[in-house]
Amino acid sequence: MNTNSDLIQFCNDHLIKLQIIEMVQSLIYKTNQGKVARIYKAFEDVYYNKQNPDDKDYHDLIETKVSGIKNQISECSPLNNFEISERDTHIGVDFPTWFNFTDNKPKLMLVGIDPLRTGENLKDKISIGTPYNIHTLKNLGKNLESNLFWKLISGLAKDYSVYVTDTFKVFFMEESDLNRRSYNCPRFTNPDSDNWEEEIHQKIFQNEVDIISPDAIITLGRKPVQWFTSLKTTKFKELKKMVEDRDERLLRGSIPILAFPHLSGLSRNGKELYGVGKRKELPEQYISTIDTYLRKN
């Protein structure tokens, strides 16, 4: 008997596939399209248990030692669209993914924050992955149903085409007196700048919106709201009411944005706002809110 996870197609063939590969290659990770396609194929093989994520060949494909790039901030860097410094560590890149994608169902964009990387083994590397590392969960034998991001994605994918991405496709830690996370570095991201719409993060996101043409954008955490709306507030109590009231300020063009607290254990907003006793109950509450919103739309 198939389990829920067996029914969820990962990065399935669809017209968006070539468009996303081209977008990743031109705006996020500047290498040839053949390598981007090989990386996506490797992610698929890991997801479908055709490849072990511990294999050397797999790591050679998705990881590059910074020392292996003569000057990582020069034009030869695959990340030359982003302001990366020689003092930055734990550089991570997430390629967007999609689940059960078809033209016969409403399309959702699920937007997280960034490709957080930790661990001494990744300190001097550029590592490529997927949002929430979903592609590795089955292969690693983890209990999928205990992973809140998987519960949300797989629950939505029953009735929707789901595209998953980050606000910022690149992450790093700046080694300095402050040891700042990339989204706290003005050189990397400044949503208050005069040329805000020209920021690389804005350009990439709009490119994704144009490709996916989503019926709704689902955001997790404060950063997507700060970046992809004109709102100054990121108080989730106010945002929840705005979603319920269908406030026109929560729009990207004509596309509604449904803003939710992050599912991370560091966020306490979700449990309080959605009246659940345990964090593991949040995905079902989020899905119910999304269903209700779209049925009334």
C-alpha positions in Angstrom: 0.0 0.0 0.0 1.4 3.4 -0.9 2.1 5.9 1.8 1.3 9.6 1.6 5.0 10.3 0.7 5.0 7.8 -2.1 2.1 9.7 -3.8 3.9 13.1 -3.8 5.8 13.7 -7.0 9.0 15.6 -6.5 10.2 18.0 -9.3 8.0 16.2 -11.7 8.3 16.9 -15.5 6.3 19.9 -16.4 6.7 23.0 -18.6 8.1 24.9 -15.6 11.0 22.5 -15.2 13.2 23.9 -18.0 12.2 27.4 -17.1 13.3 27.0 -13.5 16.5 25.3 -14.5 17.2 28.3 -16.8 16.3 30.8 -14.1 18.5 29.0 -11.5 21.4 29.0 -14.0 21.1 32.6 -15.0 20.2 34.3 -11.7 21.2 32.1 -8.8 24.0 29.6 -9.5 25.8 30.7 -12.6 27.1 27.6 -14.2 26.0 25.7 -17.4 22.4 24.5 -17.6 23.7 20.9 -17.9 25.2 21.1 -14.4 22.0 22.6 -12.9 20.0 19.8 -14.6 22.4 17.2 -13.2 22.0 18.6 -9.7 18.2 18.5 -10.0 18.4 14.9 -11.3 20.6 14.0 -8.2 18.0 15.5 -5.9 15.3 13.5 -7.6 17.4 10.3 -7.3 17.9 10.9 -3.6 14.2 11.7 -3.0 13.2 8.4 -4.8 15.8 6.4 -3.0 17.9 5.8 -6.1 21.0 7.4 -4.6 22.4 7.6 -1.1 23.0 11.2 -0.1 26.2 10.1 1.7 27.8 9.0 -1.7 31.0 10.8 -2.6 29.8 11.4 -6.2 26.7 13.2 -4.8 28.7 15.4 -2.5 31.2 16.2 -5.2 28.3 17.5 -7.3 26.6 19.6 -4.7 29.5 20.9 -2.7 32.4 23.1 -3.7 35.3 24.1 -1.4 35.7 27.8 -1.3 39.4 27.3 -1.6 38.7 25.6 -4.9 37.5 28.9 -6.4 40.6 31.1 -6.9 38.6 34.2 -5.9 35.1 33.5 -4.8 34.1 37.2 -5.2 35.4 37.5 -8.7 33.5 37.0 -12.0 34.5 33.3 -11.9 32.3 32.7 -8.9 28.9 31.1 -9.6 27.5 33.5 -7.0 28.6 36.7 -8.6 25.0 38.1 -8.6 25.3 38.3 -4.8 27.7 40.3 -2.6 29.8 37.5 -1.2 33.0 38.3 0.8 36.2 36.4 1.4 35.3 36.4 5.1 32.0 34.7 4.6 31.5 31.0 5.7 28.8 28.3 5.5 27.7 29.5 2.1 24.5 27.8 1.1 22.4 27.8 -2.0 18.8 26.4 -2.3 17.4 25.4 -5.6 13.5 25.8 -5.7 11.5 22.6 -5.8 7.9 21.7 -6.8 5.5 18.9 -5.8 2.6 17.3 -7.7 2.8 20.1 -10.2 0.0 20.1 -12.8 -2.1 22.6 -14.7 -5.3 20.9 -13.4 -5.0 22.2 -9.9 -4.6 25.6 -8.2 -1.0 26.6 -7.9 0.6 27.7 -4.6 4.0 29.2 -3.9 5.4 28.4 -0.5 8.1 30.9 0.5 10.5 30.4 3.4 13.5 32.4 4.5 16.9 31.3 3.4 19.2 28.2 3.0 20.5 28.1 6.5 23.8 26.1 6.9 25.5 25.0 10.1 28.2 22.6 11.1 32.0 22.7 10.9 31.9 20.4 7.8 30.2 23.1 5.8 32.2 26.1 7.0 34.5 26.4 4.0 32.1 25.2 1.3 29.4 26.3 -1.0 26.7 23.7 -0.6 23.6 23.3 -2.8 20.4 21.9 -1.4 16.6 22.4 -1.4 14.3 24.4 0.9 13.9 22.5 4.2 16.2 19.7 2.6 13.0 17.9 1.8 14.6 15.8 -0.9 16.7 13.9 1.6 14.1 13.0 4.2 12.9 9.7 2.8 16.3 8.4 1.9 17.7 9.2 5.4 14.9 7.1 6.9 13.5 10.0 8.9 9.9 9.9 10.1 8.3 12.1 7.5 5.1 12.7 9.4 7.1 14.3 12.3 8.6 16.8 9.9 6.3 19.9 10.1 7.5 21.3 6.7 6.8 17.9 5.0 3.4 17.7 6.7 2.6 21.1 5.3 3.9 20.5 1.8 2.5 17.0 1.4 -0.8 18.1 2.9 -1.1 20.9 0.4 0.1 18.8 -2.5 -3.0 16.6 -2.3 -5.2 19.4 -3.7 -2.7 21.9 -5.1 0.4 22.2 -7.3 3.0 23.3 -4.8 6.2 25.3 -5.6 8.7 25.8 -2.7 11.3 28.5 -2.6 13.2 30.9 -0.3 13.1 34.6 0.1 16.9 34.6 -0.2 18.4 31.8 -2.4 21.8 32.3 -0.8 23.0 32.1 2.8 26.3 32.9 4.6 27.7 33.7 8.0 29.8 36.8 8.0 32.9 36.2 10.2 33.4 39.4 12.0 32.9 40.9 15.5 29.2 40.6 14.8 29.2 37.2 13.2 26.1 38.2 11.2 23.7 36.1 9.3 23.5 37.1 5.6 20.1 38.7 5.8 21.4 41.0 8.5 24.2 42.3 6.3 23.3 45.5 4.4 25.7 44.6 1.6 23.6 41.5 0.9 20.0 42.7 1.5 18.6 46.1 2.1 14.8 46.3 1.6 14.8 50.0 2.5 17.1 51.1 -0.2 16.0 53.4 -3.0 16.5 50.8 -5.6 14.5 48.1 -3.7 12.8 46.7 -6.8 16.2 46.3 -8.4 17.5 44.0 -5.6 18.6 40.7 -6.9 16.3 38.9 -4.4 13.3 40.9 -5.8 14.3 40.1 -9.4 14.5 36.4 -8.7 11.2 36.3 -6.9 9.4 38.2 -9.6 10.9 35.8 -12.1 9.5 32.9 -10.2 6.1 34.5 -9.9 6.0 35.0 -13.7 6.9 31.4 -14.3 4.6 29.8 -11.7 1.6 32.2 -12.0 0.4 31.1 -8.5 -3.2 31.4 -7.3 -1.8 32.3 -3.9 1.6 32.9 -2.2 2.0 31.3 1.2 4.8 32.8 3.4 6.5 31.4 6.5 8.2 33.9 8.8 8.7 37.6 8.8 11.2 38.0 6.0 8.9 37.2 3.0 6.4 39.7 4.3 9.0 42.4 4.7 10.4 41.8 1.2 7.4 40.9 -1.0 4.7 43.3 0.3 4.6 47.0 1.0 3.6 46.4 4.6 5.8 47.7 7.4 4.2 45.5 10.1 5.3 41.9 10.6 3.2 41.3 13.7 1.4 38.0 13.0 -1.7 38.9 15.0 -2.2 41.8 12.6 -1.3 39.7 9.6 -3.7 37.0 10.5 -6.5 39.5 10.7 -5.5 40.9 7.4 -5.6 37.5 5.8 -9.1 36.9 7.3 -10.3 40.3 6.0 -8.7 39.8 2.6 -6.8 43.0 3.0 -5.6 44.3 -0.3 -2.3 45.3 1.2 -1.5 41.6 1.3 -1.2 41.3 -2.5 1.7 40.8 -4.9 0.1 42.4 -8.0 -3.3 40.7 -8.0 -2.0 37.5 -6.2 -3.1 37.1 -2.6 -0.4 36.5 0.1 -1.3 34.4 3.1 1.2 35.1 5.8 1.9 32.6 8.5 4.4 32.3 11.4 7.4 30.1 10.7 7.1 26.4 11.7 10.5 26.4 13.4 10.7 25.6 17.0 12.1 29.0 17.6 8.8 30.6 16.6 6.0 30.7 19.2 3.6 32.9 17.3 1.8 30.0 15.5 0.6 28.1 18.6 -0.8 31.2 20.3 -2.5 32.6 17.2 -4.0 29.4 15.9 -5.1 28.0 19.2 -3.2 24.7 19.1 -1.6 22.9 22.0 1.3 21.5 20.1 3.4 22.9 17.3 2.9 19.6 15.3 -0.8 20.6 14.9 0.1 23.8 13.0 0.4 22.4 9.5 -3.2 21.2 9.5 -4.3 24.6 10.8 -2.4 26.4 8.1 -3.8 24.1 5.4 -7.4 24.6 6.7 -6.9 28.4 6.6 -5.6 28.2 3.0 -8.4 25.9 1.9 -11.0 28.2 3.4 -9.5 31.3 1.8 -9.3 29.9 -1.7 -12.8 28.4 -1.6 -14.2 31.8 -0.8 -12.0 33.6 -3.4 
